[in-house]
Amino acid sequence: MGIINRLVEEALKTGYLTLEAEEQLRKLVQTTKYSQDDFDAFVSLQLAAQEGLIRQESREAWNQNQSS
């Protein structure tokens, strides 16, 4: 299992994607070769975020700044 898959599993397990994990995922997707399993995991994370199944620290911070 690749690092992308592990980061995604942790986010899905906890229901929360930290800023650190999100940044790490972004860098990995942009700069490394990854397996089909890692790609599929990343897509599942995106879908979970779109469906509101996980919370994103970055989105929460952005929303908080918009309401201030």
Buried (B, 14 or more C-beta within 10 A) or exposed (E): EBEBBEBBBEBBEEEBBBEEBBEBBEEBEEEEEBEEEBBEBBEBBEEBBEEEEBBBBEEEEEEEEEEE
